[in-house]
């Protein structure tokens, strides 16, 4: 159960019992190293003073806090995430920053009982993990006022994200791909890479004015080769292959770690591992209320 009294889905349980600890362990990479992909869209986002904003999959709260500052003291931000451990950190972070117009609730966005209170819904790398994307989009649609905007960031194809693709290739040289019964965090980081598919999903959910903006830039995936290698074996596509291979992965760990170090070492810049990455910033709008007949 979460704070709304809803039963947790299989994916939500997996986030809490398996992924949360790993995400927290590599929080600096996930929140700061990948921040280019939220910093650029947020810098150009015009938020009216007093806006009501929903942050979906808000994690440790950094984007929710940034949005709360943009909305000003008259505005209000609700950050939702299915992992309470993340939100405990988010609440502490907001308190330390002196930001009081943001609150955090543990919930599954697909099932949260929204009222149409929000001018904007934002999500950084949250939408792509929904078990039922159209269901989630329809629920977000309910949360927006007429004319409200949805902006969310997702990864483009794995071929455009060598920081994830190269390590996966290395691990697959040693281990089999995950089976169909593998436990996962949801559809996965590349589930919304296809603009045609996502446009159709959004339109089915009721949105209009769907647009995609490509954002290419560097990500820091470790403060050393060793740290970057361990991050890859814990999370992401390479981590999934390694996790699902179980005992065989542990048996071959020394060789796999050595191979990953060799692949990651050429990307070292001033002690950090910096690699290319690519995302979509996707925007859509809930139709404005129809004009009253005169």
C-alpha positions in Angstrom: 0.0 0.0 0.0 1.1 3.6 -0.6 0.0 6.9 1.0 -3.2 6.8 -1.1 -4.2 3.4 0.2 -3.7 1.8 -3.3 -2.3 -1.7 -3.7 1.2 -1.6 -5.3 1.7 -3.0 -8.8 4.4 -5.5 -9.5 6.6 -2.8 -11.0 6.1 -0.5 -8.0 7.1 -3.4 -5.7 10.3 -4.0 -7.8 11.3 -0.3 -7.6 10.9 -0.4 -3.8 12.4 -3.8 -3.0 15.2 -4.0 -5.6 16.0 -0.7 -7.4 15.5 2.0 -4.7 18.7 1.0 -2.8 20.7 1.0 -6.0 19.4 4.3 -7.3 20.1 5.9 -3.9 23.7 4.5 -4.0 24.3 6.2 -7.3 22.2 9.3 -6.6 25.0 11.7 -7.6 25.2 10.2 -11.1 21.4 9.9 -11.6 20.5 13.4 -10.2 23.6 15.4 -11.1 25.5 13.6 -13.8 22.4 13.3 -16.0 21.1 16.8 -15.1 21.8 18.3 -18.5 18.6 16.7 -19.8 16.4 18.5 -17.3 18.5 21.7 -16.9 18.2 22.7 -20.6 14.4 22.3 -20.9 13.7 23.9 -17.5 15.9 26.9 -18.3 13.6 27.7 -21.3 10.3 26.8 -19.5 8.1 29.8 -18.8 6.1 29.2 -15.6 3.5 31.8 -14.7 3.8 33.1 -11.1 1.3 31.2 -9.0 1.1 28.2 -11.2 0.0 24.8 -10.0 2.6 22.1 -11.1 2.7 18.4 -10.9 6.1 16.6 -11.0 5.6 12.9 -12.0 8.3 10.5 -10.9 10.0 13.3 -9.0 12.6 11.1 -7.3 14.8 13.1 -4.9 12.9 16.3 -5.6 15.5 18.4 -7.4 13.2 19.2 -10.3 10.2 19.8 -8.1 12.1 22.3 -6.0 13.3 24.1 -9.1 9.7 24.2 -10.4 8.5 25.5 -7.0 11.0 28.4 -7.2 9.8 29.2 -10.8 6.2 29.2 -9.6 6.9 31.5 -6.7 5.4 31.6 -3.3 1.9 31.8 -4.7 2.4 28.7 -6.7 2.3 25.1 -5.6 4.1 21.9 -6.7 3.1 18.3 -6.0 5.8 15.8 -6.4 4.8 12.2 -6.9 6.9 9.1 -6.8 6.3 5.4 -6.0 9.4 5.2 -3.8 9.0 6.7 -0.3 12.7 6.4 0.3 13.3 8.9 -2.5 10.7 11.3 -1.1 12.2 11.3 2.4 15.3 12.7 0.8 13.2 15.1 -1.3 11.4 16.5 1.8 14.8 17.1 3.6 16.2 18.8 0.5 13.2 21.1 0.2 13.4 22.0 3.9 17.1 22.7 3.7 16.5 24.9 0.6 13.7 26.8 2.4 11.2 25.9 -0.3 7.8 25.5 1.4 5.5 25.5 -1.6 6.2 21.9 -2.6 4.9 18.7 -1.1 5.7 15.1 -1.9 3.4 12.1 -1.9 4.1 8.4 -2.4 1.8 7.2 -5.1 1.4 5.3 -8.4 0.6 8.0 -10.9 -1.5 5.5 -13.0 -3.9 5.2 -10.1 -3.7 8.5 -8.2 -7.2 10.2 -7.8 -6.3 13.5 -9.5 -8.5 16.6 -9.6 -7.9 19.1 -12.5 -5.8 21.5 -10.4 -2.6 21.9 -12.4 -1.4 24.2 -15.1 1.7 22.0 -15.9 2.8 18.4 -15.5 6.5 17.8 -15.7 8.4 14.6 -15.7 12.1 13.8 -16.0 12.7 10.2 -17.0 9.5 9.1 -15.2 6.9 8.5 -17.9 8.8 5.8 -19.7 8.5 3.4 -16.8 4.8 3.3 -16.6 3.3 -0.2 -16.8 0.3 1.2 -18.9 1.5 4.4 -20.6 -1.9 5.4 -22.0 -3.6 4.8 -18.6 -0.9 7.0 -16.9 -1.3 9.7 -19.6 -5.1 9.7 -19.2 -4.7 10.2 -15.5 -2.2 13.0 -16.0 -4.7 14.5 -18.4 -7.3 14.5 -15.6 -4.8 16.4 -13.3 -4.5 19.3 -15.8 -6.8 22.3 -16.1 -8.1 23.0 -19.6 -5.3 24.3 -21.6 -2.7 22.8 -19.2 0.7 21.6 -20.6 2.5 18.3 -20.2 6.3 18.3 -20.6 8.3 15.2 -20.1 11.8 14.0 -20.9 12.6 10.5 -22.1 15.7 8.8 -23.6 16.0 8.4 -27.4 17.1 5.1 -28.8 19.9 3.1 -27.2 22.0 3.7 -30.3 21.9 7.4 -29.5 22.9 6.8 -25.9 26.3 5.0 -25.9 26.6 5.6 -22.1 24.0 2.8 -21.9 24.5 1.0 -25.2 28.3 0.3 -25.0 28.2 -1.3 -21.5 25.3 -3.5 -22.5 27.2 -4.7 -25.5 30.1 -5.6 -23.3 28.1 -7.5 -20.8 26.2 -9.4 -23.5 29.6 -10.7 -24.8 29.7 -12.7 -21.6 26.1 -13.3 -20.5 22.7 -14.2 -22.2 20.0 -11.5 -22.6 17.3 -11.4 -19.9 14.4 -13.9 -20.4 10.8 -12.9 -20.9 10.1 -13.6 -17.2 12.8 -11.1 -16.0 11.7 -8.7 -13.3 11.8 -5.2 -14.6 11.2 -1.5 -13.6 8.6 -1.2 -16.3 8.6 -0.9 -20.1 12.2 0.5 -19.8 14.3 3.6 -20.6 13.8 3.4 -24.4 10.0 2.6 -24.4 9.2 6.2 -25.5 12.0 6.7 -28.0 9.6 6.4 -31.1 7.8 9.7 -31.8 5.0 8.1 -33.8 4.2 5.7 -31.0 4.3 8.3 -28.3 2.3 10.8 -30.3 -0.4 8.1 -30.8 -0.4 7.3 -27.1 -0.8 11.0 -26.1 -3.6 11.6 -28.7 -5.5 8.5 -27.4 -5.2 10.0 -23.9 -6.7 13.2 -25.2 -3.7 15.5 -25.7 -3.1 17.8 -28.7 -0.2 19.9 -30.0 2.3 17.1 -29.4 5.9 18.1 -30.2 9.3 16.6 -29.8 12.6 18.4 -29.3 15.9 16.5 -29.4 18.5 17.3 -26.8 22.0 15.9 -27.2 24.6 16.5 -24.6 27.2 15.1 -22.2 26.5 13.0 -19.1 28.8 12.2 -16.3 28.5 8.5 -15.5 31.1 8.2 -12.7 33.8 10.1 -10.9 36.3 7.4 -11.9 36.5 4.4 -14.2 35.8 2.1 -11.2 32.7 4.1 -10.1 31.3 4.2 -13.6 31.9 0.4 -14.1 30.0 -0.4 -10.8 27.2 2.0 -11.8 26.7 0.1 -15.1 26.6 -3.3 -13.3 24.0 -2.0 -10.8 21.6 -0.2 -13.1 20.5 0.3 -16.7 20.5 -2.2 -19.5 23.9 -3.7 -18.6 22.8 -4.0 -15.0 19.7 -5.8 -16.0 21.6 -8.4 -18.0 24.0 -8.9 -15.1 21.3 -9.1 -12.5 19.2 -11.6 -14.4 22.2 -13.9 -15.1 22.6 -14.6 -11.4 25.3 -17.0 -10.4 26.8 -17.1 -13.9 27.3 -13.3 -13.8 29.0 -13.6 -10.4 31.2 -16.4 -11.7 32.3 -14.1 -14.6 32.4 -10.9 -12.7 36.2 -10.4 -12.8 36.3 -10.7 -16.6 33.2 -8.5 -17.1 34.5 -5.8 -14.8 37.8 -5.8 -16.6 36.1 -5.5 -20.0 33.9 -2.6 -18.8 36.9 -0.8 -17.4 38.6 -1.1 -20.8 35.5 0.3 -22.6 34.9 3.2 -20.2 38.5 4.4 -19.7 38.8 6.3 -23.1 35.9 8.5 -21.9 37.7 9.9 -18.9 37.9 13.7 -18.7 39.5 15.4 -15.7 38.9 12.3 -13.7 35.2 11.9 -14.6 33.7 9.5 -17.2 31.8 11.7 -19.7 29.8 10.2 -22.5 27.4 11.2 -25.2 23.6 11.0 -24.6 20.4 12.0 -26.3 16.8 12.6 -25.1 13.5 13.9 -26.3 11.7 16.7 -24.5 8.1 16.0 -25.4 5.3 18.6 -24.9 1.6 18.3 -25.3 -1.5 20.2 -24.2 -4.9 19.5 -22.8 -7.5 21.2 -25.0 -8.8 24.5 -23.7 -12.4 24.5 -22.5 -14.8 25.1 -25.4 -16.1 28.6 -25.6 -19.6 29.1 -24.3 -22.2 29.7 -27.0 -23.4 33.3 -27.2 
